[in-house]
């Protein structure tokens, strides 16, 4: 897994998380911030669900944690909110991108896809 690290001159750089290492706390904090934001702002659920699940994930072996953190935070929030992937709306995806990730949302036809490989 690639992790972001500070370069020698203070610039952002990247490094590799070696097998057996858990992802860095800074990465995990950012990840769970996205999960909590999606739970609250998109699904109207309490972020407490994310805090509980994070504690469970933190107890797993480092390799399991690395594998888990490859899951998009939006889908983790949807699972914690009890929302199956096929019930997610384009508006919910748009709110996540705009209000949680603070980015410009993709076009509606892109947001309507469940998996990117479904692109026309």
C-alpha positions in Angstrom: 0.0 0.0 0.0 1.3 3.5 -0.8 1.4 6.0 2.1 2.0 9.7 1.9 5.0 10.9 3.7 6.9 14.2 4.1 9.9 14.6 1.9 13.3 15.8 3.1 12.5 19.4 2.0 9.0 19.4 3.6 7.3 18.5 0.3 4.7 15.7 0.1 6.1 12.4 -1.1 5.0 8.8 -1.1 6.4 5.6 0.4 5.5 2.0 0.6 3.8 0.3 3.6 5.7 -2.9 4.0 4.0 -6.2 4.6 3.2 -6.5 8.3 2.9 -2.8 8.9 -0.5 -1.2 9.7 -1.3 2.0 7.7 -0.1 5.2 9.4 -2.5 6.9 11.9 -2.6 10.0 9.7 -4.0 7.9 6.8 -6.5 6.1 9.1 -7.7 9.4 10.7 -8.4 10.9 7.2 -10.1 7.7 6.1 -12.4 7.5 9.1 -13.2 11.2 8.8 -14.6 10.5 5.3 -16.6 7.5 6.7 -18.0 9.7 9.5 -18.8 12.6 7.2 -20.7 10.3 4.8 -22.6 8.7 7.7 -23.7 12.1 9.0 -24.1 14.2 5.9 -25.2 11.7 3.3 -27.0 8.9 5.3 -28.2 10.9 8.3 -26.6 8.4 10.7 -24.6 8.9 13.9 -20.8 8.7 13.4 -20.7 6.5 16.5 -21.1 3.5 14.2 -17.9 4.4 12.5 -16.0 4.8 15.8 -17.1 1.4 17.0 -16.1 -0.2 13.7 -12.8 1.5 13.6 -12.0 0.0 17.0 -12.7 -3.4 15.6 -10.5 -2.8 12.6 -7.7 -1.5 14.7 -7.7 -4.9 16.6 -7.1 -6.9 13.4 -3.6 -7.9 12.1 -1.7 -5.2 10.0 -2.2 -7.1 6.7 -6.0 -7.3 7.3 -6.0 -3.5 8.1 -4.1 -2.8 4.8 -6.6 -4.9 2.9 -9.6 -3.2 4.6 -8.4 0.3 3.8 -8.6 -0.4 0.1 -12.4 -0.2 0.5 -13.8 3.2 -0.5 -14.9 5.1 2.7 -18.3 5.9 1.0 -19.1 2.1 0.7 -18.1 1.5 4.3 -20.4 4.3 5.4 -23.2 2.8 3.2 -22.7 -0.6 4.8 -22.7 0.9 8.3 -25.9 2.8 7.5 -27.5 -0.5 6.3 -27.7 0.7 2.7 -27.1 -2.0 0.0 -25.1 -0.7 -3.0 -28.0 -1.0 -5.4 -30.1 1.4 -3.2 -27.6 4.3 -3.3 -28.9 7.3 -5.3 -27.0 9.6 -7.6 -27.9 12.5 -5.2 -26.3 10.7 -2.3 -23.1 10.1 -4.3 -23.1 13.8 -5.3 -23.6 14.9 -1.7 -20.6 12.7 -0.7 -18.3 14.1 -3.3 -19.4 17.7 -2.8 -20.0 17.9 1.0 -17.6 15.3 2.4 -14.7 15.1 -0.1 -15.1 18.8 -1.0 -14.6 18.1 -4.7 -16.5 18.8 -7.9 -18.8 15.9 -8.5 -18.5 13.9 -11.7 -21.2 14.0 -14.3 -24.5 12.3 -13.5 -23.9 9.5 -15.9 -20.7 8.6 -14.0 -22.4 8.8 -10.6 -25.2 6.5 -11.8 -22.7 3.6 -12.1 -22.2 1.3 -9.2 -18.7 0.1 -10.5 -16.4 2.2 -12.7 -15.8 -0.7 -15.0 -19.5 -0.3 -16.1 -18.5 2.9 -18.0 -20.0 3.0 -21.5 
